Amino acid sequence: MNITNLTEKKSKLAVIGMGYVGLPLALEFAKHIPVVGFDINAKRIDMLNRHIDPSNELDSSAFDNCDIHFTCKKEELKQASVFIVGVPTPVNKYNHPDLTALLSATQTVAESIKKGDYVIYESTVYPGTTEEECVPLIEKVSGLKFRTDFKVGYSPERINPGDREHSLVNTVKIVSGCDNESLENIAELYSLVVKAGVHRAPSVKVAEAAKIIENTQRDVNIALMNELSILFGRMGVNTYDVLEAAGTKWNFLKFYPGLVGGHCIGVDPYYLVHKARELKYHPQMINSGRFVNDSMGGYIGKQVVKRLIAEKTNPVGAKVLVMGVTFKENVADIRNSKVFDIIKELNDYGVEVDTCDPHASVEDVQEEYGVRLIESPINTGEKQYSAVIVAVSHREYTQFAETDFLRICNSPSLLVDIKGIYRGKIKTMKYWSL
């Protein structure tokens, strides 16, 4: 890799996958070097050419002063000498790693790669994937020899959707290479855009493992909080009150209970579980954490039904409003959202559920989950709901008062506040949170 060739615009960098990871990375690099932004979705490319981020994370100004060409034509990738792959790595219905998009992107790169080129992966994978799955495919398709003709590296993405504070530029970037030369070249490349600096991992596997445990650690800690919330619920103690008290100690880790979905924390641990099974090890703590967190949607649904019955409201035919369906606050992403587990549980008990969300796409929710979003009924004055579940703490919802909910609820009524944002503010309605 010759960084000077890139900075002098004699060669280009290609980023494969224009989603949450690839787009901000491509745009940041395009402020310094020429970039080809590739995605197989022609509709997405059309939006990007009009300076519209399909993920609703970046505004149009993010495209300003960027030397970037968006395309879905594979042949245009031949202009590049460095390829960065940032495609999704989900799990299938059995919670096994689904490398379909990763291997497809690798195939695409392999069809364009030349002698002397670099391939860098950012997609989250289990340790060993880059060198054991991707490299052999590149060799087979391209006819080139690993390390002799082309080199690879791994630099795990650290994009946090909805987070304006921890950006690509100000977050330390882990980099790795297949040898010392590639490590230094990749470190120099990322130093063009990451002002916080880079951390040189000693191997590709170490970098892959570092990414996996970042989210696995959070998953296990949140699972502990969720389990405690179930326990404290049986004691009649509010979990957030307990955490506030415990948080006064300097070394207490401030994790909170909640729904764990999305494409990172709710997925990445399964990749580590998969690798552990290959090595004939059963990771008990990781599996336990996944079980607890995957069960929370059903648990919340059951708790709502129990509380409706306690107020002598027949759950069959009762109307409940679920506010928020995205996997986290203030984003449009609905991938692996556990809010739909709550909706399913309520539907199984015969509860009629209305759902609204100011950020989610009506079409995407209908297509992915078969759920129809409605306009927010807050302030309509039509008393029709026996319970309101604030499932996602979008900024729009933090402005509501108890009177807003009372305006649309029957009496008696229940407010379920999953994230505890209305704690201490509800006086008339029955109140429950994790």
C-alpha positions as CSV (number, residue, x, y, z in Angstrom):
1,M,0.0,0.0,0.0
2,N,1.3,3.4,-1.0
3,I,-0.4,6.1,1.1
4,T,1.1,8.8,-1.1
5,N,-0.6,7.3,-4.2
6,L,-3.9,7.7,-2.4
7,T,-3.3,11.2,-1.0
8,E,-2.0,12.3,-4.5
9,K,-5.2,10.8,-6.0
10,K,-3.2,8.3,-8.2
11,S,-5.3,5.4,-6.7
12,K,-8.5,5.0,-4.8
13,L,-9.9,3.4,-1.7
14,A,-13.2,1.4,-2.0
15,V,-15.6,0.9,0.8
16,I,-18.0,-2.1,0.4
17,G,-21.3,-1.6,2.1
18,M,-22.9,1.9,2.5
19,G,-24.8,1.3,5.7
20,Y,-24.2,2.5,9.3
21,V,-20.6,1.4,9.2
22,G,-19.5,2.0,5.6
23,L,-21.0,5.4,4.8
24,P,-19.5,7.5,7.6
25,L,-16.2,5.8,7.1
26,A,-16.3,6.4,3.3
27,L,-17.2,10.1,3.7
28,E,-14.5,10.7,6.3
29,F,-11.8,9.1,4.0
30,A,-13.2,11.1,1.0
31,K,-12.2,14.3,2.7
32,H,-8.6,13.2,2.2
33,I,-8.4,10.7,-0.6
34,P,-10.6,9.6,-3.6
35,V,-13.2,7.0,-2.5
36,V,-15.5,4.6,-4.3
37,G,-18.6,3.9,-2.2
38,F,-20.0,0.5,-3.3
39,D,-23.4,-1.1,-2.4
40,I,-25.4,-3.7,-4.1
41,N,-28.7,-1.8,-3.4
42,A,-29.3,0.5,-6.4
43,K,-32.0,2.4,-4.5
44,R,-29.5,3.2,-1.7
45,I,-27.0,4.4,-4.2
46,D,-29.5,6.7,-5.8
47,M,-30.3,8.2,-2.4
48,L,-26.6,8.7,-1.6
49,N,-26.0,10.4,-4.9
50,R,-28.7,12.9,-3.8
51,H,-26.8,13.3,-0.5
52,I,-29.5,11.4,1.5
53,D,-28.4,8.9,4.2
54,P,-30.8,6.0,4.0
55,S,-30.1,5.3,7.7
56,N,-31.0,8.8,8.8
57,E,-27.8,9.2,10.7
58,L,-26.1,11.8,8.6
59,D,-27.4,15.1,7.3
60,S,-26.7,16.3,3.7
61,S,-23.8,18.5,4.9
62,A,-21.8,15.3,5.7
63,F,-21.4,14.8,1.9
64,D,-19.9,18.3,1.3
65,N,-16.3,18.5,0.1
66,C,-16.0,14.7,-0.3
67,D,-14.2,13.1,-3.2
68,I,-16.5,10.1,-3.5
69,H,-18.2,8.2,-6.2
70,F,-21.2,6.0,-5.2
71,T,-21.9,3.0,-7.4
72,C,-23.5,-0.4,-7.5
73,K,-21.4,-1.4,-10.6
74,K,-18.7,-4.0,-9.6
75,E,-16.4,-3.1,-12.5
76,E,-15.8,0.3,-11.0
77,L,-14.1,-1.3,-8.0
78,K,-11.1,-2.1,-10.3
79,Q,-10.1,1.5,-9.8
80,A,-9.2,0.8,-6.2
81,S,-6.0,-0.4,-4.6
82,V,-7.4,-0.7,-1.0
83,F,-10.8,-2.3,-0.2
84,I,-12.6,-1.9,3.1
85,V,-15.5,-4.3,3.8
86,G,-18.2,-3.0,6.2
87,V,-21.2,-5.2,5.5
88,P,-23.7,-6.6,8.1
89,T,-22.9,-9.9,9.9
90,P,-26.2,-11.0,11.4
91,V,-27.3,-14.3,12.8
92,N,-29.9,-16.7,11.3
93,K,-33.1,-17.9,12.9
94,Y,-31.1,-20.5,14.9
95,N,-28.7,-17.7,16.2
96,H,-25.8,-19.1,14.2
97,P,-23.5,-16.6,12.4
98,D,-24.7,-15.7,8.9
99,L,-21.6,-14.8,6.8
100,T,-23.6,-14.6,3.5
101,A,-23.1,-10.8,3.0
102,L,-19.5,-10.9,4.2
103,L,-18.5,-13.7,1.8
104,S,-20.5,-12.2,-1.0
105,A,-18.6,-8.9,-0.5
106,T,-15.3,-10.8,-0.4
107,Q,-16.2,-12.5,-3.7
108,T,-16.9,-9.0,-5.2
109,V,-13.5,-7.7,-3.9
110,A,-11.7,-10.9,-5.2
111,E,-13.0,-10.2,-8.7
112,S,-11.4,-6.8,-8.7
113,I,-8.2,-7.2,-6.6
114,K,-4.8,-6.8,-8.2
115,K,-1.3,-7.6,-7.1
116,G,-0.2,-5.3,-4.3
117,D,-3.7,-4.5,-3.1
118,Y,-5.0,-4.5,0.4
119,V,-8.3,-5.8,1.9
120,I,-9.4,-4.6,5.3
121,Y,-12.4,-6.0,7.1
122,E,-14.5,-4.0,9.6
123,S,-17.5,-6.3,9.9
124,T,-17.9,-8.0,13.3
125,V,-16.8,-11.6,13.1
126,Y,-15.6,-14.4,15.3
127,P,-11.8,-14.7,15.7
128,G,-10.3,-16.5,12.7
129,T,-12.9,-15.5,10.2
130,T,-10.8,-13.1,8.2
131,E,-7.8,-15.5,7.6
132,E,-9.8,-18.8,7.7
133,E,-12.9,-17.9,5.7
134,C,-12.2,-14.7,3.6
135,V,-8.6,-15.1,2.6
136,P,-9.0,-18.6,1.0
137,L,-12.0,-17.2,-1.0
138,I,-9.9,-14.3,-2.3
139,E,-7.1,-16.6,-3.3
140,K,-9.5,-19.0,-5.0
141,V,-11.4,-16.3,-7.0
142,S,-8.4,-14.0,-7.8
143,G,-5.7,-16.5,-8.3
144,L,-3.4,-14.3,-6.2
145,K,-1.3,-15.5,-3.2
146,F,-1.9,-14.2,0.3
147,R,0.9,-12.1,1.7
148,T,2.9,-12.4,-1.5
149,D,0.4,-10.8,-3.9
150,F,-2.2,-9.2,-1.5
151,K,-2.4,-8.4,2.1
152,V,-5.3,-8.2,4.6
153,G,-6.1,-6.4,7.8
154,Y,-8.9,-6.1,10.3
155,S,-10.1,-2.9,12.0
156,P,-13.3,-3.4,13.9
157,E,-16.0,-0.8,13.5
158,R,-16.9,1.3,16.5
159,I,-19.9,3.2,15.1
160,N,-22.6,3.7,17.6
161,P,-25.9,4.7,15.9
162,G,-27.6,7.8,17.4
163,D,-24.4,8.8,19.3
164,R,-23.2,12.2,18.3
165,E,-20.5,12.3,21.0
166,H,-18.4,9.2,20.1
167,S,-17.7,9.6,16.4
168,L,-15.3,7.8,14.0
169,V,-12.9,10.7,14.3
170,N,-12.6,11.0,18.1
171,T,-12.7,7.3,19.0
172,V,-9.5,5.2,19.1
173,K,-9.4,2.8,16.2
174,I,-8.0,-0.8,16.6
175,V,-6.0,-1.8,13.6
176,S,-4.2,-5.0,12.6
177,G,-2.5,-6.6,9.7
178,C,-1.3,-9.9,8.4
179,D,2.4,-8.9,8.9
180,N,4.4,-6.0,10.3
181,E,4.4,-4.1,7.0
182,S,0.7,-4.3,6.5
183,L,0.1,-3.3,10.2
184,E,2.1,-0.1,9.8
185,N,0.5,0.7,6.4
186,I,-3.0,0.2,7.7
187,A,-2.3,2.2,10.8
188,E,-1.0,5.1,8.6
189,L,-4.1,4.8,6.5
190,Y,-6.6,5.1,9.4
191,S,-4.5,7.9,10.9
192,L,-5.6,10.0,8.1
193,V,-9.1,10.2,9.5
194,V,-9.0,9.1,13.2
195,K,-7.7,12.0,15.2
196,A,-8.0,10.1,18.5
197,G,-5.2,7.7,17.3
198,V,-4.9,4.0,16.5
199,H,-4.2,1.0,18.6
200,R,-2.0,-1.6,16.9
201,A,-3.2,-5.1,17.7
202,P,-0.5,-7.8,17.5
203,S,-2.6,-10.0,15.1
204,V,-5.8,-10.1,13.1
205,K,-7.3,-12.6,15.5
206,V,-6.7,-10.3,18.5
207,A,-8.5,-7.4,16.7
208,E,-11.4,-9.7,15.9
209,A,-11.6,-10.9,19.4
210,A,-11.4,-7.4,20.9
211,K,-14.5,-6.4,18.9
212,I,-16.5,-9.4,19.9
213,I,-15.8,-9.0,23.7
214,E,-16.7,-5.3,23.7
215,N,-20.3,-6.1,23.1
216,T,-20.3,-9.5,24.9
217,Q,-19.1,-7.7,28.0
218,R,-22.0,-5.3,27.8
219,D,-24.5,-8.1,27.0
220,V,-23.5,-10.0,30.1
221,N,-23.7,-7.0,32.4
222,I,-27.1,-5.9,31.1
223,A,-28.3,-9.5,31.6
224,L,-27.3,-9.2,35.2
225,M,-29.3,-6.0,35.6
226,N,-32.3,-7.6,33.9
227,E,-32.1,-10.6,36.2
228,L,-31.8,-8.3,39.2
229,S,-34.9,-6.3,37.9
230,I,-36.9,-9.5,37.9
231,L,-35.8,-10.3,41.4
232,F,-36.4,-6.8,42.7
233,G,-39.8,-6.8,41.1
234,R,-40.8,-9.7,43.2
235,M,-39.6,-7.8,46.3
236,G,-41.6,-4.7,45.3
237,V,-38.4,-2.7,45.0
238,N,-37.7,-0.3,42.1
239,T,-34.5,-1.4,40.3
240,Y,-33.6,2.2,39.2
241,D,-33.8,3.3,42.9
242,V,-31.4,0.5,43.8
243,L,-29.0,1.3,41.0
244,E,-29.0,5.0,41.9
245,A,-28.1,4.1,45.5
246,A,-25.4,1.6,44.5
247,G,-24.0,4.0,41.9
248,T,-22.8,6.3,44.7
249,K,-19.8,3.9,45.1
250,W,-16.8,4.9,43.0
251,N,-16.3,1.5,41.4
252,F,-19.9,0.4,40.7
253,L,-20.4,-0.2,37.0
254,K,-23.5,1.7,35.8
255,F,-25.4,-0.7,33.6
256,Y,-29.2,-0.7,33.4
257,P,-31.9,-3.2,32.6
258,G,-33.7,-3.1,29.3
259,L,-34.3,-4.7,25.9
260,V,-31.2,-5.8,24.2
261,G,-31.6,-5.9,20.4
262,G,-30.0,-4.3,17.4
263,H,-27.2,-5.6,15.3
264,C,-24.4,-5.5,17.9
265,I,-25.0,-6.4,21.5
266,G,-27.9,-8.7,20.7
267,V,-25.9,-10.5,17.9
268,D,-22.2,-10.4,18.5
269,P,-22.1,-12.8,21.5
270,Y,-23.6,-15.5,19.3
271,Y,-20.5,-15.3,17.1
272,L,-18.3,-16.0,20.1
273,V,-20.6,-18.8,21.2
274,H,-20.2,-20.3,17.7
275,K,-16.4,-20.3,17.9
276,A,-16.5,-21.7,21.4
277,R,-18.5,-24.7,20.2
278,E,-16.0,-25.3,17.5
279,L,-13.4,-25.5,20.2
280,K,-15.7,-27.9,22.2
281,Y,-16.2,-25.4,25.0
282,H,-19.6,-24.4,26.4
283,P,-19.5,-20.7,27.4
284,Q,-22.0,-20.8,30.3
285,M,-21.9,-17.1,31.2
286,I,-22.3,-15.8,27.7
287,N,-25.1,-18.3,26.9
288,S,-26.9,-17.4,30.2
289,G,-26.7,-13.7,29.4
290,R,-28.1,-14.3,25.9
291,F,-31.0,-16.3,27.4
292,V,-31.9,-13.7,30.0
293,N,-31.8,-10.8,27.5
294,D,-33.6,-12.6,24.7
295,S,-36.4,-13.5,27.3
296,M,-37.1,-9.9,28.4
297,G,-39.7,-9.0,25.7
298,G,-41.8,-12.0,26.7
299,Y,-41.3,-11.2,30.4
300,I,-42.5,-7.6,30.0
301,G,-45.5,-8.7,28.0
302,K,-46.5,-11.2,30.7
303,Q,-46.1,-8.5,33.4
304,V,-48.4,-6.1,31.5
305,V,-51.1,-8.8,31.3
306,K,-50.8,-9.6,35.0
307,R,-51.2,-6.0,35.9
308,L,-54.2,-5.6,33.7
309,I,-55.8,-8.5,35.4
310,A,-54.9,-7.2,38.8
311,E,-56.9,-4.0,37.9
312,K,-59.8,-6.2,36.8
313,T,-59.3,-5.4,33.2
314,N,-59.8,-8.4,30.8
315,P,-56.7,-8.6,28.7
316,V,-58.7,-10.2,25.9
317,G,-59.8,-7.3,23.7
318,A,-58.1,-4.7,25.9
319,K,-56.2,-2.0,23.9
320,V,-52.6,-1.2,24.7
321,L,-50.4,1.4,23.0
322,V,-46.7,0.6,22.5
323,M,-44.6,3.7,22.0
324,G,-41.3,3.1,20.1
325,V,-40.2,0.0,18.1
326,T,-36.6,0.8,17.1
327,F,-33.8,-1.2,18.8
328,K,-32.6,1.9,20.7
329,E,-33.6,5.5,21.3
330,N,-33.3,8.2,18.6
331,V,-32.5,5.9,15.7
332,A,-34.5,4.5,12.8
333,D,-33.0,1.0,12.9
334,I,-35.5,-1.8,13.6
335,R,-33.1,-4.7,13.1
336,N,-33.5,-7.3,15.8
337,S,-35.7,-5.0,17.9
338,K,-37.0,-6.8,21.0
339,V,-40.0,-4.5,21.2
340,F,-41.8,-6.8,18.8
341,D,-41.4,-9.7,21.3
342,I,-43.5,-7.6,23.7
343,I,-46.1,-7.1,21.0
344,K,-46.2,-10.8,20.1
345,E,-46.6,-11.8,23.8
346,L,-49.5,-9.3,24.2
347,N,-51.2,-10.5,21.0
348,D,-50.9,-14.1,22.2
349,Y,-53.0,-13.1,25.3
350,G,-55.6,-11.5,23.0
351,V,-54.5,-7.9,23.7
352,E,-55.1,-5.5,20.9
353,V,-51.9,-3.5,20.3
354,D,-51.4,-0.1,18.6
355,T,-47.9,0.9,17.8
356,C,-46.2,4.2,17.0
357,D,-42.7,5.5,16.5
358,P,-41.5,8.9,15.3
359,H,-38.3,7.5,13.8
360,A,-39.1,4.1,12.3
361,S,-40.2,3.6,8.7
362,V,-43.8,2.6,8.4
363,E,-43.0,0.5,5.3
364,D,-39.9,-1.3,6.9
365,V,-41.9,-2.2,10.0
366,Q,-44.7,-3.6,8.0
367,E,-42.4,-5.6,5.7
368,E,-40.1,-6.9,8.4
369,Y,-42.6,-7.6,11.2
370,G,-46.1,-7.4,9.8
371,V,-46.9,-4.6,12.3
372,R,-48.7,-1.4,11.1
373,L,-47.5,1.8,12.7
374,I,-50.0,4.5,13.5
375,E,-49.7,8.2,14.1
376,S,-49.1,9.0,17.7
377,P,-52.5,9.3,19.4
378,I,-51.1,11.4,22.2
379,N,-53.2,14.6,22.6
380,T,-56.1,13.2,20.6
381,G,-58.3,13.1,23.7
382,E,-59.8,9.7,22.7
383,K,-59.8,7.5,25.8
384,Q,-59.2,4.0,24.4
385,Y,-56.2,2.4,26.1
386,S,-55.9,0.3,29.2
387,A,-52.2,0.6,29.2
388,V,-49.4,2.6,27.5
389,I,-45.9,1.0,27.2
390,V,-43.1,3.4,26.6
391,A,-40.7,0.9,25.1
392,V,-38.1,3.2,23.6
393,S,-36.9,6.4,25.3
394,H,-36.9,8.6,22.1
395,R,-36.3,12.3,22.9
396,E,-39.8,13.1,21.7
397,Y,-41.2,10.9,24.5
398,T,-39.2,12.4,27.3
399,Q,-41.3,15.6,27.0
400,F,-44.6,14.0,27.9
401,A,-46.4,14.4,31.2
402,E,-48.8,12.1,33.0
403,T,-51.7,14.2,31.7
404,D,-50.7,13.4,28.1
405,F,-51.2,9.7,28.9
406,L,-54.3,10.1,30.9
407,R,-55.9,11.9,27.9
408,I,-55.9,8.7,25.9
409,C,-56.3,6.1,28.7
410,N,-59.4,4.5,30.3
411,S,-59.6,4.3,34.1
412,P,-57.9,2.5,35.7
413,S,-54.8,2.7,33.5
414,L,-51.3,1.4,33.5
415,L,-48.0,3.1,32.4
416,V,-45.2,0.7,31.6
417,D,-41.9,2.7,31.6
418,I,-39.2,0.2,30.4
419,K,-36.3,2.7,30.7
420,G,-37.6,4.4,33.9
421,I,-37.8,7.9,32.3
422,Y,-41.0,8.8,34.2
423,R,-39.9,7.5,37.6
424,G,-41.3,9.7,40.3
425,K,-43.6,11.6,37.9
426,I,-46.6,9.3,37.8
427,K,-49.2,9.9,40.5
428,T,-52.6,8.8,39.2
429,M,-51.9,5.9,36.8
430,K,-50.5,2.6,37.9
431,Y,-46.8,2.6,37.2
432,W,-44.3,-0.2,36.5
433,S,-40.8,-0.3,35.1
434,L,-38.0,-2.8,35.0
